């Protein structure tokens, strides 16, 4: 009788092994198809297949296996791309929970899911929860990867931006400077360096540290002009901040030079009658007013109104403000100030 029991057990084990292999093969097929849908931008179909993978992994390996955590993490990533943030948060939280059980609470993959969770909380403006997720991820990465690992710098950069958004400018500056120190250790990663430097410059502007802001923003500009074309939004954003910093620091000529460069890029990309061009011309008009060059200020504002009258409604705040500006400039010109 005992022999028959062993034989029966062997058959059951063999059958179970065959079923697992079949499920594994199906999971691989689903993974391949889901990845392809992801590449082509068919996010709903990708999400559907990635969720099926979660169920397959649970069948094969159990609910708390590391492979289930990875599958949950992948589903969350797709929902983030779809901007379905409630679902993304749910899957991120479950990925963190399962990965902690299956891999250990201090595993680097747990940190990856915590980073994903923090990103979603940022997108939904739940900054307190985002900061908690990022800080836990930071602790794991510092302990597992070392204080100077690029992954540590990445988290510090996110934390710095969060502090800035909360109005905690000094804390933001400390985190961003630590992130920059790590980024400078690598010969690669110019994109990250440029972004961090721009963020540092923005914080310096907020703190009215204009000379220091110019130093950071100008280095960011030098890096970014190697990474982006002249009309790229990120590069244009850095130039705008740099021009503003020069203006606040009293160097109006340099501010004008940069704004003119921005305007040339905008005209090349959009044509002369675009709202973005009107906004740059408005900034140039302000600089000319500061320099008491009211003739040039009027020329800029006249161009602004010509664009805005075609692109904006008559009650638009920008259009109304431009009309006030023109009236003010005309007042100065009537007084004989050129």
C-alpha positions as a printed Julia matrix, in Angstrom:
338×3 Matrix{Float64}:
   0.0     0.0     0.0
   2.81    2.37    0.83
   4.31    1.86   -2.62
   1.09    2.85   -4.33
   0.95    6.04   -2.24
   4.46    7.04   -3.33
   3.54    6.38   -6.95
   0.36    8.46   -6.61
   2.36   11.29   -5.01
   4.84   11.16   -7.86
   2.04   11.44  -10.44
   0.52   14.38   -8.58
   3.91   16.11   -8.36
   4.56   15.52  -12.06
   1.15   16.86  -13.0
   1.65   19.9   -10.79
   5.06   20.53  -12.37
   3.56   20.31  -15.87
   0.82   22.76  -14.91
   3.4    25.2   -13.54
   5.49   24.97  -16.71
   2.4    25.64  -18.8
   1.54   28.66  -16.68
   5.15   29.89  -16.89
   5.06   29.62  -20.68
   1.77   31.5   -20.78
   3.21   34.2   -18.51
   6.2    34.61  -20.83
   3.86   34.94  -23.81
   1.74   37.49  -21.95
   4.89   39.39  -20.93
   6.06   39.55  -24.54
   2.68   40.71  -25.82
   2.23   43.25  -23.01
   5.67   44.72  -23.64
   4.87   45.09  -27.33
   1.59   46.86  -26.56
   3.5    49.13  -24.18
   6.02   50.05  -26.89
   3.26   50.92  -29.35
   1.36   53.04  -26.81
  -1.62   50.7   -26.41
  -1.65   51.14  -22.65
  -5.13   49.72  -21.89
  -4.23   46.42  -23.58
  -0.82   46.39  -21.91
  -2.44   46.92  -18.5
  -4.91   44.12  -19.16
  -2.13   41.66  -19.99
   0.13   42.75  -17.14
  -2.75   42.16  -14.73
  -3.17   38.67  -16.17
   0.52   38.07  -15.46
  -0.11   38.96  -11.8
  -2.79   36.26  -11.58
  -0.57   33.71  -13.35
   2.35   34.4   -11.01
   0.07   33.98   -8.0
  -1.07   30.61   -9.36
   2.5    29.46  -10.03
   4.4    30.93   -7.09
   1.92   32.03   -4.44
   0.57   35.43   -3.46
   3.67   36.69   -1.68
   6.39   35.64   -4.1
   8.88   38.19   -5.45
   7.68   37.56   -9.02
   4.2    38.72   -7.99
   5.7    41.93   -6.62
   7.48   42.55   -9.93
   4.27   41.93  -11.86
   2.37   44.34   -9.62
   5.11   46.95  -10.11
   4.75   46.62  -13.89
   0.98   47.09  -13.76
   1.46   50.26  -11.68
   3.91   51.6   -14.28
   1.33   51.23  -17.05
  -1.4    52.92  -15.03
   0.96   55.84  -14.37
   1.42   56.25  -18.13
  -2.37   56.2   -18.49
  -2.68   58.78  -15.68
  -5.0    56.41  -13.81
  -3.4    57.42  -10.55
  -5.83   55.8    -8.09
  -5.2    52.4    -9.67
  -1.47   53.13   -9.87
  -1.32   53.91   -6.14
  -3.19   50.71   -5.31
  -0.82   48.53   -7.35
   2.27   50.4    -6.08
   1.25   49.85   -2.47
   0.64   46.16   -3.12
   3.96   45.85   -4.98
   5.77   47.37   -2.0
   3.98   45.05    0.44
   4.61   41.88   -1.57
   8.21   42.75   -2.38
   8.96   43.41    1.28
   7.66   39.93    2.13
   9.22   38.13   -0.83
  12.55   39.96   -1.0
  13.09   41.56    2.38
  12.18   45.03    3.6
  15.53   46.54    2.59
  15.78   45.1    -0.92
  16.63   47.58   -3.7
  13.55   46.47   -5.66
  11.42   47.59   -2.72
  13.08   50.99   -3.1
  12.17   51.0    -6.81
   8.5    50.43   -6.01
   8.65   53.1    -3.3
  10.07   55.52   -5.88
   7.22   54.66   -8.21
   4.74   55.22   -5.36
   6.31   58.58   -4.51
   6.05   59.66   -8.13
   2.32   58.91   -8.2
   1.77   60.75   -4.94
   3.57   63.76   -6.48
   1.29   63.61   -9.51
  -1.75   63.67   -7.22
  -0.23   66.43   -5.04
  -0.09   64.19   -1.97
   3.33   65.57   -1.15
   3.46   64.4     2.47
   2.94   60.78    1.39
   5.38   61.23   -1.5
   8.06   62.48    0.9
   7.53   59.47    3.16
   7.9    57.08    0.22
  11.02   58.84   -1.1
  12.66   58.94    2.33
  12.12   55.21    2.83
  13.54   54.56   -0.65
  16.51   56.81    0.17
  17.28   54.9     3.35
  17.25   51.57    1.5
  19.44   52.79   -1.34
  21.94   54.45    0.99
  22.27   51.26    3.04
  22.41   48.87    0.08
  24.12   50.9    -2.64
  26.22   53.4    -0.72
  25.92   57.12   -0.11
  27.36   58.09   -3.51
  25.34   55.82   -5.77
  23.48   57.57   -8.63
  20.24   56.01   -7.38
  20.72   57.87   -4.09
  21.22   61.11   -6.01
  18.02   60.47   -7.95
  15.98   60.21   -4.73
  17.63   63.31   -3.27
  16.68   65.24   -6.39
  13.03   64.23   -5.99
  13.08   65.15   -2.3
  14.59   68.54   -3.13
  11.82   69.34   -5.61
   9.17   68.29   -3.07
  10.65   70.6    -0.42
  10.64   73.46   -2.94
   6.98   72.85   -3.8
   6.18   72.96   -0.09
   8.0    76.3     0.24
  10.84   74.75    2.24
  13.58   76.39    0.17
  16.54   75.79    2.47
  15.73   72.08    2.81
  15.27   71.94   -0.96
  18.68   73.51   -1.53
  20.42   71.04    0.8
  18.9    68.0    -0.91
  19.57   69.34   -4.42
  23.18   70.2    -3.61
  23.71   66.68   -2.24
  22.16   65.28   -5.43
  24.47   67.46   -7.55
  27.55   66.34   -5.61
  26.69   62.71   -6.44
  25.93   63.54  -10.09
  29.31   65.26  -10.47
  31.07   62.0    -9.57
  29.94   60.5   -12.88
  31.25   61.47  -16.29
  27.86   60.52  -17.71
  24.44   61.79  -16.72
  24.66   65.3   -18.15
  20.87   65.34  -18.41
  20.58   64.84  -14.63
  23.28   67.44  -13.88
  21.6    70.03  -16.05
  18.22   69.39  -14.45
  19.58   69.55  -10.89
  21.5    72.76  -11.62
  18.38   74.36  -13.08
  16.42   73.37   -9.96
  19.15   74.81   -7.74
  19.04   78.02   -9.75
  15.26   78.18   -9.34
  15.55   77.78   -5.56
  18.27   80.46   -5.47
  15.94   82.81   -7.36
  13.21   82.17   -4.81
  15.69   83.01   -2.04
  16.71   86.19   -3.95
  20.28   84.92   -4.26
  20.56   86.2    -7.8
  24.31   85.92   -8.37
  24.36   82.33   -7.14
  21.27   81.59   -9.24
  23.07   82.89  -12.33
  26.07   80.62  -11.69
  23.87   77.5   -11.4
  21.58   78.4   -14.3
  24.45   79.3   -16.62
  26.14   75.95  -15.97
  22.81   74.24  -16.58
  22.5    76.15  -19.87
  25.97   75.05  -21.0
  25.14   71.42  -20.3
  21.66   71.51  -21.79
  22.69   73.16  -25.05
  24.7    70.0   -25.75
  21.68   67.84  -24.96
  18.78   69.73  -26.58
  18.06   71.86  -29.63
  17.5    75.6   -29.13
  13.69   75.32  -29.11
  13.41   72.43  -26.63
  11.03   73.37  -23.78
  13.49   72.35  -21.04
  16.31   74.42  -22.55
  13.97   77.37  -23.13
  12.8    77.15  -19.52
  16.38   77.37  -18.27
  17.08   80.37  -20.52
  13.97   82.12  -19.22
  15.09   81.62  -15.62
  18.6    82.82  -16.48
  17.3    85.97  -18.2
  15.07   86.7   -15.2
  18.0    86.21  -12.8
  20.14   88.68  -14.78
  17.28   91.18  -14.77
  16.8    90.91  -11.0
  20.57   91.25  -10.55
  20.54   94.51  -12.5
  22.15   93.23  -15.71
  19.35   94.25  -18.06
  21.47   94.13  -21.22
  22.31   90.46  -20.65
  18.69   89.71  -19.83
  17.65   91.31  -23.13
  20.27   89.37  -25.06
  18.91   86.08  -23.71
  15.27   87.03  -24.3
  16.12   87.91  -27.91
  17.71   84.49  -28.33
  14.58   82.87  -26.93
  12.4    84.93  -29.28
  14.43   83.89  -32.34
  14.01   80.23  -31.41
  10.27   80.69  -30.85
   9.82   82.4   -34.21
  11.81   79.65  -35.95
   9.64   76.98  -34.35
   6.17   78.56  -34.26
   6.24   81.59  -36.52
   6.11   85.22  -35.4
   2.4    85.24  -34.44
   2.41   82.77  -31.57
   1.4    83.36  -27.95
   4.83   82.19  -26.73
   6.42   84.98  -28.78
   4.06   87.53  -27.22
   5.09   86.43  -23.73
   8.78   86.84  -24.5
   8.13   90.24  -26.08
   6.25   91.24  -22.91
   9.32   90.38  -20.84
  11.5    92.38  -23.22
   9.13   95.34  -22.86
   9.53   95.19  -19.06
  13.32   95.26  -19.42
  13.18   98.22  -21.8
  10.96  100.05  -19.31
  13.5    99.4   -16.57
  16.15  100.89  -18.85
  13.78  103.84  -19.55
  13.91  103.0   -23.25
  10.22  103.62  -23.8
  10.36  103.7   -27.59
  11.59  100.1   -27.75
   9.2    99.14  -24.95
   6.32  100.48  -27.05
   7.5    98.59  -30.12
   7.55   95.33  -28.14
   4.15   95.93  -26.55
   2.6    96.87  -29.89
   3.8    93.55  -31.29
   2.44   91.77  -28.22
  -1.01   93.28  -28.75
  -0.96   92.42  -32.45
  -0.4    88.76  -31.55
  -2.78   88.69  -28.61
  -5.62   90.33  -30.55
  -5.51   87.36  -32.93
  -4.8    84.58  -30.45
  -6.64   85.63  -27.26
 -10.12   86.76  -26.28
 -10.62   90.48  -25.55
 -11.26   89.76  -21.84
  -8.14   87.6   -21.46
  -6.04   88.86  -18.49
  -2.83   88.86  -20.53
  -4.42   90.98  -23.26
  -5.89   93.43  -20.74
  -2.53   93.73  -18.97
  -0.78   94.48  -22.27
  -3.24   97.3   -22.98
  -2.48   98.79  -19.56
   1.24   98.52  -20.31
   0.86  100.32  -23.62
  -1.13  103.12  -21.96
   1.57  103.52  -19.32
   4.34  103.63  -21.91
   2.41  106.17  -24.0
   2.11  108.32  -20.88
   5.9   108.35  -20.48
   6.43  109.09  -24.17
   4.01  112.06  -24.02
   6.15  113.44  -21.21
   9.01  113.48  -23.73
  10.9   110.45  -22.39
  12.26  108.4   -25.28
